[in-house]
Amino acid sequence: MFRKAALDAAKSHPLGTVIALRPLSTSLLVGLFAIFGLSLVLFFCFGSYTKRVKVYGQLIPASGLVKVYAPQTGVIIAKHVTEGTIVQKGDHLLTISSERYTQTGTATQETISSRMQRRLDLLQHERDKLDTIHREESATLAHTIATLSQALDRIDKQISLQRKRVALAQDSSHRYEVLSSESFVSRDQLQEKQAIYLEQQTRLADLTQQRAETVKELTRHESEQRTLPLKQQAAATQIEREILAITQDLAESEAKRHLVILAPETGQVSSLLAEIGQHADPNKALLSLVPQHTELIADIYIKNKDIGFTRVGDRALIRYASYPYQKFGMHGAKVASISTAAVPAAEIVNISGAIPGLDQNTAQDLYYRATLRLDAQHILAYGDARPLATGMALEVDILRETRAIYEWVLEPLYSITGKVS
């Protein structure tokens, strides 16, 4: 169809052959994209990711943080401790005054306390005198009984003698009756003897009556002597009862006036917010006591939606607000306990104070309290082991299940088909 010369002419290239040049950068980019694609495939196939739940909390002592409140409203008039002071149980912490004043400037409670103290002094003086009075009464009664006993002895002797006189007078009277009947004596002499006999009988009757009265008086005083200790004890008890009542009223009055707040436990003073002249509110903590030599734990609060798969023993990573994790890293911990009941955020704030990251304005959100046991009680910062402190704010990542990347990518499909790994 074509001549050979034409075909040969078509094969010839007078201007030379065309050479397609590929830039080095293109090859490099292709290689890089190939490596990136292969790395991405390997990452999806062999890489893994651990799901995390972010929560907030703070450090507290394992044995609990003791918060000290004012038992009543008042004004702080004295501070007996400073921040960091080590106190023993019963030591003085603060003094609060609840004194009220009248229009004339008179201190009401001071006046009441002064009058109570005056009554108390009088009762105590009466109590001190009561012992002396009781001793004098006992001595007087004993002396009276002794005197009556001696008088009774004398009366008995007089009665004995008087009976002899009566017997003699009776014999004499009988003899004169015989002599008178025989006319040896006159009738006047007989009547004289009879009168003497009657007089002696009268004296005997008087002595007998006197003895009966003396016995009656002696019996009464002996009865008083037996009951005197009981009466004295009753009087002393009554005074003691009045003293105790006034002492209690005085203590209550002084408590309303000046109240000293004592340390409920041994520990170190922390978060001392009270200042002299400041109003003390019973609903707000004045200071906290940190128990000595106690382990710190992380007190965290988990939202209701995140509690489902959180278990005791789960690992966690902590970021302390005081030590930026970008410089000092994250620190390990383990879930030690989880509460069984949820509480609203506002209630948590009332119990534990403000927790950074906790939204107390969302009333419908409920939180579960959990504690973490720390892997270490210190942080390495610039080569030094710095101890952790109570109240440090922290963020926590609670580690959940670990899966391959492709499993997380395909999780929606697994959920649809019911083939969750």
C-alpha positions, 0 to 999 in steps of 0.5 A: 500500500505504501512504498518502502521508501515512504516507510523508511522515511517515516522511521527516520527522525531528522530532529532526534528522538523524544526523551520523557524526563521525570523530575526527581521530586515527583519520584520522591513524593510518590515514594513518600506517599507510598510509605505514608499509605503503607504506614497508615495501613499498618497503623490501622491494622496493628495500632491500638487506642485506649478509651478514656473518661475524663473526670476532675477531683482533688487530693485528700487524706485517706483518713479524711480531712477534718473541717472545723466549723463555728457552732454558732454565729459570732465574730472571731476575736482571737486566733491561736494557730497559724497555717501549718501549725501542728495541734493536738486534740483539744488545743485551742484554735479560735475564739468567737464572741457572740456578745450583744449590746444594749442601747446604753452600750452594756454587754448583755451576756456579760451582765448576765454572767456577772450576776450568775457568778455572784450567785455562784459565789454566794452558794459556794460560800454557803456550802463552805459555811455549811460544814461548820454549821453541821459540825456545830449542830452535831456538837450541840446535839451531842452535848444536849444528849449528854446533859439529858443523860446525866439529868436522867441519872440524877433523877433516877437516883432522886427517885430511888431516894424518894421511894425510900422516904415514901416508905419511911413516911408510910411506916411512920404514918402506920405506926401513928395510926396504931398509936392514935387508936390506942390514944398514945398520940393525939390526932393532930400528930397523926395527921401531921405524919399522914401529911408528911407521907402524902408530901413524900408521895407527891415529890415521888410523883413529880420526880417520876413526871420529870423523868418521863419528860426527860426521857421524852426529850432525850429520845427526841434529841437522839432521834435528831442525832440519828437523822441529822446526817441525812438532813445535812446531806440533803442540805448539802445536796440541794446546795450542790444541785443549785451550784451545778445548775448555775454553773451550767447556766454560767457556762452556757452564758459564757459560751454565748459570749466567748466561745473557744473552738477546740481541735477535734483531732490531732493534725496540721492546720490547713486552709485557715480562712478565719481572720480576727474581726471576721464574721463566723458562719456555722455553714462555712468551714473556718479551717481544716485539719490534715491528719499527720503521716497519712496517705493521700488519695485522689477524690474524684467525681464521675458523671452518671453517663460515664459510670457504667463501665468504670470498675474498681481496679481500673488504671488511671492517669493523673494530671496535677494542676500545680504541675503541668503535664506537658513538663512533668508528665502524667502520673499513675493511679488505680481506682480504689472505690466507687460509691453506690449512690449518685449525688448532685453537684451542689451537694458535692460542693457543700460536702467537699468544697468547690471542685475545679471542672465540676459543674454545680449549676447543672442540677440534673447532672448526678455524680458518683464519688470514687477514690484513686490510690496513687502510685506515688506520694510525690512528683519528680520535679527538676530532680527533686521529689516534691511531696503532694499536698492536700487539696491539689486540684487534678484531672484524671483520665480513667483508662477503659478498654484497648482496641485496634484502630480498625476496630474503633473505626469499624465500631459503628458497623459492629454495633449495627451487626451486633458483632461487638468485639 
